[in-house]
Amino acid sequence: MVKRPKGAIIGIGELKPVRYSEGKTTLSLIAESVQLALADAGLTKDEIDGLLVGPQVGETPQHVPATVSEYLGVSPIMSNTVDLGGATGAGMIWRAAAAIEAGMCETVVCVLANKNEKGQVPRSPNRNPIREFDVPFGASGANTSYALLKREHMEVYGSKQEDFARIAYWSRKNALKNPKAIFYDKPVELDDILQSPIISDPLRLLEIVMPCAGGAAVIVTSEEKAKQAKKKPVYLKGAGEKITHRAVSQAPAMDQLPFAYSIPQALQQAEINGEDLDLLSLYDCYTSVVAVQLESIGICRQGEFGDFVRNHTFGHDGDYPLNTHGGQLGFGQADLAGGMSHIIEAVIQLRGEGGDRQIADAKHALVTGNGATLSETTALVLGGEQ
Amino acid sequence: MTNISFPEPTITAVSKPFWDKINEKQFYLQQCEECKQWVFYPRAHCPNCFSAKLTWKEASGQGKLKSWSIVHRAGHPAWQERTPYAVGVVQLAEGPSLLTHLLINEQELRYQLPVEISYQQLNERLLPFFQKKGD
């Protein structure tokens, strides 16, 4: 039995996503995010003794911890790069808690940021199996990979385009209540999603996240130290993680994708049923990813997310509040920082700071992260009480 | 046509026998001598039992279609000129699955469609594309 590492989130900082970030570097966005999180926690940077960072393709591919430490002016006694794609943010949280519980350090800042300059497409110089055996056949990029997964779900279970479109519809609807969201003031109807341009059939444009610039930082400390926190701490109640493959061509069967382990693992550690969660903060780079996760939580049966999304509401006051910040489909995806938005929203809701979109009496949130093509998965249960 | 070339396979010492055979229009995969599982993509060990005893053997070049996508916006500029085109995941008769380019009309694509290898030249080399069985 995998043991739950104990820890609490005592600070959050998040930049408003913007389509392009002229004149910014990833490092400068990291610094802005950390400053916001420190202010939120009421801490000085000298109280940070742990640092978790992500890879920065095209800017700092190696020695990221040292580069970020130097830039921020901190000297952590525990630092590492977490490299789990979209699961990096969630993966950082339980690693931070584990490092704290192991006595490696006391207070960890987890930070991810991304610049996005107009006209620049970063291409990583990969020389690995996916580059050798997928790219030469015309299948580069995440769009086609997620399209293949979506098609497989449609063929195996009979799910329909409209079922997937509903997921994007709720994200965009929820984004209308988040002034920070990149689609805050851009409402769409179900038909707009179903008729948006085909990118990689069966995936359409509005089922895909908008790449943008932004950043986010989360501060994790021990449950003991959290008692003196400036704001209401949010506790790590459960965590699960599983990594199975890199390329979609090597993915396991639809009902054995890694969320089928990581989500139940997190729920089991937290001793909570899927039905008792107050917020589903589910990683949503594509509609197809949310579909798979809904089927792993135990709130609908394998292959039946379509009926589930047709028969329920998913706003902050709905049957199953889902990605109340708009999800990344509505909020924007600042590369790896996009995954952080699901953690930040859970903290906001569990603190009761949701304002117009506050979920009544929110006690438990499921937060997930997903990297590559449903390959790297992390699930956390966060709770408002220790 | 522009001068942008299609991204070529980044061949390694481990995978070279696979590509050398493809260039001779032969489809060879590794099989584990210990657990008998077929392995794709080429590796230095069997991902099932971790044995290092892998042997190159001729494979059927046949399989069934597990999934597919019609690409309208390609991830690489050279491929953009060919859009729309179909790619898919093929479950090979020997067990492993692979990603490939499909030479099949959109109307004929269906789950579990029997498919077979079709060697196609791209840039200066042959690649294992797949077509509908019997085409």
Interface residues (C-beta under 8 A of the other chain):
Chain A: N126 R127 N128 P129 R131 E132 F133 D134 V135 P136 F137 G138 A139 S140 G141 N143 T144 A147 L148 L149 R151 E152 E155 V156 P197 I198 I199 S200 D201 P202 L203 A247 V248 S249 Q250
Chain B: F6 P7 E8 P9 T10 I11 T12 S15 Y41 K66 S67 W68 S69 I70 V71 H72 R73 A74 G75 H76 W79 R82 P84 Y85 V87 G88 V89 S97 L98 L99 T100 H101 R110 Y111 L122 L127 F129
